[in-house]
Amino acid sequence: MIMNYFIGFLLASLAQAGIVFTGESLNISTLNPKFSLGQLLIHIIVGQIAGWILVYLVNNVKSIASLSKWLIGIIYGFLVWVIVLPIAASQGTITTTWMQGTNLIISLTAFLLFGIIVAYTVYLGQRATTK
């Protein structure tokens, strides 16, 4: 079961990076992430940590567990976006996206997709353990 969580969180991180990379490739985004192997590994590790935090929250906070997996994913993706982007911008790994048109839309879309995939992974994990 733990491996399923790791794989689901990995897919969420890669999908998120894929959206940002696509936006950069099409020149509709100027987040300017440093696409290197080291940065990708950090991105995946942060995605794993965020995923495991959601597992903890869903398993220990009944009011969160009672929400729709879609709503959990959207809210969680937004919260991760609000927390992680300023940290990454302050470290210089991306250009800040606040109030910058397509940057805002692309980064928020990437984080919302991340949140939905992570929430669905957690949902599948819970469903498998309750059978």
ABEGO torsion letter per residue (X at the ends): XAAAAAAAAAAAAAAAAAAAAAAAAAGABAAGBBBBAAAAAAAAAAAAAAAAAAAAAAAABAAAAABBAAAAAAAAAAAAAAAAAAAAAAAGABBBABGAEAAAAAAAAAAAAAAAAAAAAAAAAAAAAAX
